[in-house]
Amino acid sequence: MLARDTSLPPPPAEGTIEKPARGNESYIALVWRRLKRSWTGMAGLWLVVLLLLMAVFAEFLAPMDPKATDIAFAPPQLPSFHDKDGNFVARPRVYALADSADLDPITFQPIVGPDYEHPRLLGFLVEGSPYRLFGLLPADRHFFGSMDGQPVHFLGTDKFGRDVLSRAIHGSRVSLMIALTVVFIITMIGTTVGMVSGYFGGRFDVWVQRFVELVLAFPQLPLYLALTTLIPVTAPTNVFLAFVIIVMSALGWAQMSREVRGKTLALARVDYVRAAMAVGATDRRIIMQHILPNVMSHVIVAVTLAIPTVVLLESFLGFLGFAVKPPLISWGLMLQDTATYSVIGTYPWILSPVGFVLITVFAFNALGDGLRDAVDPY
């Protein structure tokens, strides 16, 4: 009689059912497991989370008040671990900026250089300019900055002496708010119109699609510029911003509608939808319970890929002066200082908002590519 190999697991008892190694996973859990396999998708997800946190806690993360002024066009102050004699020190520091007696041969402005006699020690959770967190809670602590509360410009200053890094951090709030609001409106209108048009079909679908084609046929950039000039310059900032959001949304929903309609046309002919029609389910129930859940995977991916487009559009319109008006701050508005080549060549650090735009576009595109692969059942 042969002995049973004890290294193998014992057979299941008679009359019992052996459970699989992995239990039944929900659709969200399955998508998450696939997304974790993509390092680009996870990198995009973490960057998106960091960008959203930066926008929410902008006052805490910004080292200075974005409206405070100092030396105009001051160069970046990079943290250093060396003193004026070149010896290593444990605590990072920056050196104050001071005007020298020499003049720049191009701009004829005093040359700004580091003052090695007055170092400014850096630290975390330092006291700085007062602010209201979330507009409610008074506070004066900043995540990183000078321990003595003196101005520190890690990315330099603009033509008015305002800190570029602090303005870029605050600008993320407005730029991302515009992008998320526009994409939300586009998604709601485009998804609704696309599902209704594709589900009912017939003459209704024909007329709706002719209107969608009319919207898509408009040259968007000239129309953006024409519509934004309708608001007077003296209009309140919030009114101007709301009008820009409405214009972007009115011209952006058509492409989303066309994509959702194509998915709906295919889903309206599957067996479970026809079975729901046969048992007398209402059109609203069929659209909301059977079609909408099956197009959401495509909509989610389309949303993550649409946000970078709106961010780039806002930056371009802001550069031209048609998106955001002061005192609001956005990345596009900050890029107005780069209108001339001589300014860029002399003060290249004012291009720093471009880095924030590139990181945002990469983050959402990488996340969208990862989600597109994760939601694909094939």
C-alpha positions as CSV (number, residue, x, y, z in Angstrom):
1,M,0.0,0.0,0.0
2,L,1.4,3.4,-1.1
3,A,1.8,6.1,1.6
4,R,0.1,9.4,0.8
5,D,2.4,12.4,0.2
6,T,2.1,14.6,3.3
7,S,3.5,17.6,1.5
8,L,0.3,18.0,-0.5
9,P,-2.8,19.6,1.1
10,P,-5.4,17.1,2.3
11,P,-8.3,16.4,0.0
12,P,-11.6,18.1,0.9
13,A,-14.0,16.1,3.0
14,E,-16.8,14.2,1.2
15,G,-19.8,16.3,0.6
16,T,-18.0,19.7,0.9
17,I,-17.2,22.2,-1.9
18,E,-13.7,23.6,-2.0
19,K,-13.5,27.4,-2.2
20,P,-11.4,29.0,-4.9
21,A,-8.1,30.6,-3.9
22,R,-9.5,34.1,-4.7
23,G,-13.1,34.9,-3.8
24,N,-15.5,36.7,-6.1
25,E,-14.3,40.2,-6.7
26,S,-16.4,43.2,-7.5
27,Y,-15.9,45.2,-10.6
28,I,-14.2,48.0,-8.8
29,A,-11.8,45.6,-7.0
30,L,-11.0,44.0,-10.3
31,V,-10.2,47.3,-11.9
32,W,-8.1,48.4,-8.9
33,R,-6.1,45.1,-9.1
34,R,-5.4,45.7,-12.8
35,L,-4.6,49.4,-12.3
36,K,-1.9,48.5,-9.6
37,R,0.0,46.5,-12.3
38,S,0.6,49.6,-14.3
39,W,3.4,51.7,-12.8
40,T,2.5,54.7,-15.0
41,G,-1.1,54.6,-14.0
42,M,-0.2,54.4,-10.3
43,A,2.3,57.3,-10.8
44,G,-0.4,59.3,-12.4
45,L,-2.8,58.5,-9.5
46,W,-0.4,59.6,-6.8
47,L,0.4,62.8,-8.7
48,V,-3.3,63.5,-9.1
49,V,-3.8,63.0,-5.4
50,L,-0.9,65.3,-4.6
51,L,-2.2,68.0,-6.9
52,L,-5.6,67.9,-5.3
53,L,-4.1,68.1,-1.9
54,M,-2.0,71.1,-3.0
55,A,-5.1,72.9,-4.2
56,V,-7.0,72.2,-1.0
57,F,-4.2,73.1,1.4
58,A,-2.7,75.9,-0.8
59,E,-2.5,78.4,2.1
60,F,-0.7,75.9,4.3
61,L,1.7,74.7,1.6
62,A,2.6,78.1,0.2
63,P,5.7,79.5,2.0
64,M,4.5,83.1,1.5
65,D,1.5,85.3,1.0
66,P,1.0,85.3,-2.8
67,K,0.1,89.0,-2.8
68,A,3.1,90.1,-0.7
69,T,5.8,92.1,-2.7
70,D,9.6,92.0,-2.4
71,I,12.5,92.6,-4.8
72,A,11.2,92.5,-8.4
73,F,12.5,89.6,-10.6
74,A,14.6,88.2,-7.8
75,P,16.3,85.0,-8.8
76,P,15.4,81.7,-7.0
77,Q,16.9,81.1,-3.6
78,L,17.9,77.5,-3.5
79,P,18.4,75.7,-0.1
80,S,22.0,75.1,0.8
81,F,23.8,73.0,3.4
82,H,26.9,75.1,3.4
83,D,27.8,78.3,5.1
84,K,29.5,81.3,3.6
85,D,32.9,79.6,4.0
86,G,31.8,76.4,2.3
87,N,31.6,74.3,5.5
88,F,28.8,71.7,5.8
89,V,26.0,72.6,8.2
90,A,23.2,70.3,9.4
91,R,20.3,72.8,9.0
92,P,19.4,74.0,5.5
93,R,19.4,77.7,4.8
94,V,19.1,80.3,2.1
95,Y,20.8,83.6,1.8
96,A,18.9,86.9,1.7
97,L,18.9,88.8,-1.6
98,A,20.6,92.2,-1.8
99,D,21.0,94.8,-4.6
100,S,24.6,95.4,-5.6
101,A,26.1,98.6,-7.0
102,D,26.6,97.0,-10.4
103,L,23.9,97.3,-13.1
104,D,22.7,94.7,-15.5
105,P,24.0,95.6,-19.0
106,I,20.7,94.6,-20.7
107,T,18.0,95.8,-18.3
108,F,20.1,98.5,-16.4
109,Q,18.6,97.2,-13.2
110,P,20.7,96.6,-10.0
111,I,22.1,93.1,-10.0
112,V,20.6,91.0,-7.2
113,G,22.9,88.6,-5.4
114,P,23.0,86.5,-2.3
115,D,23.9,88.2,1.0
116,Y,26.2,85.6,2.7
117,E,26.3,87.6,5.9
118,H,22.6,87.1,6.7
119,P,21.6,83.5,6.3
120,R,17.9,82.5,6.8
121,L,17.4,79.1,8.4
122,L,14.7,76.8,7.0
123,G,12.4,74.5,8.8
124,F,9.0,72.8,8.7
125,L,5.8,74.1,10.3
126,V,7.2,77.6,10.6
127,E,5.3,80.8,11.4
128,G,4.6,83.0,8.5
129,S,1.9,85.3,7.0
130,P,-1.5,84.8,8.6
131,Y,-4.3,83.2,6.6
132,R,-7.6,81.4,7.0
133,L,-7.6,77.7,6.2
134,F,-10.6,76.8,4.1
135,G,-11.6,80.4,4.5
136,L,-12.7,79.7,8.1
137,L,-9.9,78.7,10.5
138,P,-7.3,81.4,11.3
139,A,-3.7,80.1,11.2
140,D,-0.2,81.3,10.6
141,R,1.7,78.0,10.2
142,H,3.3,77.1,6.8
143,F,4.6,73.7,5.8
144,F,8.1,74.9,4.9
145,G,9.8,78.3,5.0
146,S,12.1,80.6,6.9
147,M,12.2,80.1,10.7
148,D,12.4,83.8,11.3
149,G,9.4,84.6,9.1
150,Q,11.5,86.5,6.5
151,P,10.7,86.2,2.8
152,V,12.0,83.2,1.0
153,H,11.7,82.8,-2.8
154,F,12.5,79.2,-3.9
155,L,11.4,79.9,-7.5
156,G,12.2,83.6,-7.6
157,T,9.8,86.6,-7.9
158,D,7.8,88.1,-10.7
159,K,7.8,91.7,-12.0
160,F,6.0,93.0,-9.0
161,G,8.2,91.1,-6.5
162,R,5.6,88.4,-5.7
163,D,6.7,84.9,-4.8
164,V,6.4,82.6,-7.9
165,L,6.1,79.4,-6.0
166,S,3.4,80.6,-3.6
167,R,1.4,82.1,-6.6
168,A,1.8,78.8,-8.5
169,I,0.5,76.8,-5.5
170,H,-2.5,79.1,-5.1
171,G,-3.0,79.1,-8.9
172,S,-3.5,75.3,-8.8
173,R,-6.7,75.9,-7.0
174,V,-8.3,78.1,-9.7
175,S,-6.9,76.1,-12.6
176,L,-8.0,72.7,-11.3
177,M,-11.3,74.1,-10.2
178,I,-12.0,75.4,-13.7
179,A,-11.0,72.0,-15.2
180,L,-13.0,69.9,-12.8
181,T,-16.1,72.1,-13.1
182,V,-16.0,72.2,-16.8
183,V,-15.4,68.5,-17.2
184,F,-18.2,67.7,-14.7
185,I,-20.7,69.8,-16.7
186,I,-19.4,68.3,-20.0
187,T,-19.8,64.8,-18.6
188,M,-23.4,65.4,-17.3
189,I,-24.7,66.9,-20.5
190,G,-22.7,64.7,-22.9
191,T,-23.6,61.5,-21.1
192,T,-27.3,62.3,-20.9
193,V,-27.7,63.5,-24.5
194,G,-25.6,60.6,-25.8
195,M,-27.6,57.9,-23.9
196,V,-31.0,59.4,-24.8
197,S,-30.1,59.9,-28.4
198,G,-28.7,56.4,-28.9
199,Y,-31.5,54.7,-27.0
200,F,-34.5,56.2,-28.7
201,G,-32.9,56.4,-32.2
202,G,-35.0,57.2,-35.2
203,R,-35.8,60.7,-36.2
204,F,-35.1,62.0,-32.7
205,D,-31.5,60.7,-33.0
206,V,-31.1,62.2,-36.4
207,W,-32.0,65.7,-35.3
208,V,-30.0,65.5,-32.1
209,Q,-26.9,64.4,-34.0
210,R,-27.3,67.2,-36.6
211,F,-27.2,69.6,-33.6
212,V,-24.1,67.8,-32.2
213,E,-22.4,68.1,-35.6
214,L,-23.2,71.8,-35.7
215,V,-21.5,72.3,-32.3
216,L,-18.5,70.3,-33.3
217,A,-18.2,72.3,-36.6
218,F,-17.6,75.5,-34.7
219,P,-13.9,76.7,-34.7
220,Q,-13.6,76.7,-31.0
221,L,-10.6,79.0,-30.4
222,P,-11.9,82.0,-32.3
223,L,-15.3,81.4,-30.7
224,Y,-13.8,81.3,-27.2
225,L,-12.0,84.6,-27.9
226,A,-15.2,86.2,-29.3
227,L,-17.5,85.1,-26.5
228,T,-15.1,86.1,-23.7
229,T,-14.8,89.6,-25.1
230,L,-18.5,90.1,-24.6
231,I,-18.0,90.6,-20.9
232,P,-17.0,94.1,-20.0
233,V,-13.6,94.6,-18.3
234,T,-15.3,96.1,-15.2
235,A,-17.4,92.9,-14.6
236,P,-16.8,91.2,-11.3
237,T,-14.2,88.5,-11.2
238,N,-16.6,85.8,-10.3
239,V,-19.0,86.7,-13.1
240,F,-16.1,86.6,-15.6
241,L,-15.0,83.2,-14.3
242,A,-18.5,81.8,-14.4
243,F,-18.9,83.0,-18.0
244,V,-15.7,81.3,-19.0
245,I,-16.7,78.0,-17.5
246,I,-20.1,78.2,-19.2
247,V,-18.5,78.9,-22.6
248,M,-16.0,76.0,-22.2
249,S,-18.8,73.7,-21.2
250,A,-21.1,74.7,-24.0
251,L,-18.5,73.9,-26.6
252,G,-17.1,70.8,-25.1
253,W,-20.0,68.4,-24.4
254,A,-20.6,67.4,-28.0
255,Q,-17.6,65.1,-28.3
256,M,-18.5,63.3,-25.1
257,S,-22.1,62.9,-26.4
258,R,-20.9,61.3,-29.6
259,E,-18.8,58.8,-27.8
260,V,-21.6,57.8,-25.4
261,R,-24.1,57.5,-28.2
262,G,-21.9,55.0,-30.0
263,K,-21.7,52.8,-26.8
264,T,-25.4,53.1,-26.3
265,L,-26.3,52.0,-29.8
266,A,-24.4,48.8,-29.1
267,L,-25.9,48.3,-25.7
268,A,-29.5,48.9,-26.8
269,R,-29.4,45.7,-28.8
270,V,-28.1,43.3,-26.2
271,D,-30.3,40.6,-24.8
272,Y,-30.8,41.9,-21.3
273,V,-31.9,45.3,-22.6
274,R,-34.4,43.7,-24.9
275,A,-35.6,41.4,-22.1
276,A,-36.2,44.5,-20.0
277,M,-38.2,46.0,-22.8
278,A,-40.2,42.8,-23.2
279,V,-41.3,42.8,-19.5
280,G,-42.5,46.4,-19.7
281,A,-39.7,48.3,-18.0
282,T,-39.8,52.0,-18.5
283,D,-37.4,53.8,-20.7
284,R,-36.0,55.7,-17.7
285,R,-35.4,52.5,-15.8
286,I,-33.7,50.9,-18.8
287,I,-31.4,53.9,-19.3
288,M,-30.5,54.4,-15.6
289,Q,-30.3,50.7,-14.6
290,H,-29.0,48.9,-17.6
291,I,-27.2,51.3,-20.0
292,L,-25.7,53.9,-17.7
293,P,-23.6,51.4,-15.6
294,N,-22.2,49.9,-18.7
295,V,-21.1,53.2,-20.2
296,M,-19.6,54.5,-16.9
297,S,-16.2,52.8,-17.5
298,H,-15.8,54.6,-20.8
299,V,-17.0,57.9,-19.2
300,I,-14.5,57.6,-16.4
301,V,-11.6,57.2,-18.7
302,A,-12.9,60.0,-21.0
303,V,-13.0,62.3,-17.9
304,T,-9.4,61.7,-16.9
305,L,-8.3,62.4,-20.5
306,A,-10.5,65.5,-20.8
307,I,-9.2,67.3,-17.7
308,P,-5.7,67.9,-19.2
309,T,-7.3,69.3,-22.3
310,V,-9.2,71.9,-20.2
311,V,-6.1,72.7,-18.2
312,L,-4.2,73.4,-21.4
313,L,-7.0,75.5,-22.8
314,E,-7.3,77.5,-19.6
315,S,-3.6,78.1,-19.6
316,F,-3.7,79.3,-23.2
317,L,-6.7,81.6,-22.7
318,G,-5.2,82.9,-19.4
319,F,-2.0,83.7,-21.3
320,L,-4.0,85.8,-23.7
321,G,-5.9,87.4,-20.8
322,F,-9.3,85.8,-21.5
323,A,-9.7,83.2,-18.7
324,V,-9.0,84.7,-15.2
325,K,-8.9,88.2,-14.0
326,P,-7.0,89.5,-11.0
327,P,-7.1,89.2,-8.0
328,L,-7.6,85.5,-8.8
329,I,-4.5,83.5,-9.6
330,S,-4.1,80.8,-12.2
331,W,-1.3,79.2,-14.1
332,G,-2.4,80.8,-17.4
333,L,-2.6,84.2,-15.8
334,M,0.9,83.9,-14.4
335,L,2.2,83.1,-17.9
336,Q,1.3,86.6,-19.1
337,D,4.6,87.7,-17.7
338,T,6.3,85.5,-20.4
339,A,4.9,87.5,-23.3
340,T,8.3,88.8,-24.5
341,Y,11.4,86.8,-25.4
342,S,13.6,89.3,-23.7
343,V,11.9,88.7,-20.3
344,I,12.2,84.9,-20.7
345,G,15.9,85.1,-21.6
346,T,16.7,87.4,-18.7
347,Y,14.4,85.9,-16.0
348,P,13.7,82.3,-17.0
349,W,12.3,81.3,-13.6
350,I,9.0,83.0,-14.5
351,L,8.3,80.0,-16.7
352,S,7.9,77.9,-13.6
353,P,4.0,77.6,-14.0
354,V,4.7,75.7,-17.2
355,G,6.2,72.9,-15.0
356,F,3.0,72.7,-13.0
357,V,0.9,72.5,-16.2
358,L,3.2,69.7,-17.6
359,I,3.0,67.7,-14.4
360,T,-0.8,68.0,-14.3
361,V,-1.2,67.0,-17.9
362,F,1.1,64.0,-17.4
363,A,-0.6,62.9,-14.2
364,F,-4.1,62.8,-15.7
365,N,-3.0,61.3,-19.0
366,A,-1.1,58.6,-17.2
367,L,-4.0,57.9,-15.0
368,G,-6.4,57.8,-18.0
369,D,-4.1,55.4,-19.9
370,G,-3.9,53.1,-16.8
371,L,-7.7,53.2,-16.3
372,R,-8.3,52.5,-20.0
373,D,-6.3,49.3,-19.7
374,A,-7.8,48.4,-16.4
375,V,-11.5,48.7,-17.4
376,D,-10.9,46.8,-20.7
377,P,-12.5,43.4,-20.2
378,Y,-10.3,41.9,-23.0
